[in-house]
């Protein structure tokens, strides 16, 4: 049994455990402009957007809009829209794709089952199939939510697309816009901040090889934020890069302090103490912020490997 103290992870550092949270992502292609709440303020029927929000509530599914990089103000949505669903929990990771000419078909999905990792309704309702292409690189570009995403995210998405990277999409709000440009990589659901084109290419190359690149990583969307920070800390402490080697199996406590148990597929377990604090000195939390704030941060206080008998 070994003990080590981990480096604190401030929310101003990309490797921080501040990824968006969702066990399953449901992505619908929607061209044109996006408002701050894109599902109800875009060229998508707002009634459908509200219905999708209601269907996904408390299921572990997060619905987002995607569009191809480029100019969007007057783009018409293609007749056949691309749809993706991805489950990000290690050991049950999958990414399926489909097309639809009628986005209201998404309301036929079993959202509770999708959140549990069951893709049957997606495959049945939309004739979905396992995605056989490259990993998806979803770059946040929703400038109406925060202008950082447009100023920094759209050029990144355009550069990646122009350089021939497949699987690049613009996506609605991911959160963490002070880390812009931000992106989410599927199927494994790891988020990255302050990304540059060359680092995104490295990340995607790693995913194709079943590896997670830690530089700039904000954590996996499969876990809540204490779990994200804990899993990243174990990866940093052990040098583990295999995409599905680690999982969060237990979280005890509540803000501002948690004890998180992280398990390896080889049977090892770690206890990770995570504390929530405030980032100082005060700083702007986004490009458009005029008031300085002290955003929350996750500090990994300690990482302790558990004896095998105790872990069981």
KAWOLIN-V791892 format. One line per field, one symbol per residue. ss: DSSP state (H for helix, E for strand, L for the rest). psi: psi as a letter, one per 30 degrees, with the letter a starting at -180 (. if undefined). A space follows every 10 residues. Layout:
ss = ???
psi = ???
//
This chain:
ss = LLEELLLLEL LLLLLLLLLL LLLEEEEEEL LLLELLLHHH LELLLHHHHH HHHHHHLLLL EEEEEEELLL LLLLLLLLLL EEEEEEELLL LLLEEEEEEE LLHHHHHHLL HHHHHHLLLH HHHHHHLLEE LLLLLEEEEE LLLLLLHHHH HHHHHHHHHH HHLLLLLEEE ELLLLLHHHL LLEEEELLLE EELLLLHHHH HHHHHHHHLL ELLLLLEEEE LLLLHHHHHH HHHHHHHHLL LELLLEEEEE EEEELLEEEE EEEELLLLEE EEEEEEEELL LLELLLLLLL LLELLEEEEE EEEEEELHHH HL
psi = klklklkkjk ffkeifhhll kkekkjkkkj lalkaeiefg iafkjfeeee eeeeefkgfg kkklkllkka kfegkkklej kkkkkkkgkk fgkljllllk fjfffffflj eeeeffgjge eeeeeghllk kgallkjjkk giffekfeee eeeeeeeeee efggklgklk lakflhffgk kllkkkffgk lklhkleeee eeeeeeefgg lkkfkgkflk fflleeeeee eeeeeeefgk fkegfkljfk jlalkgkljk kkklfgfllk kkkkkkakkl lklkflegkf kklillljkj elkkkkkeee e.
//
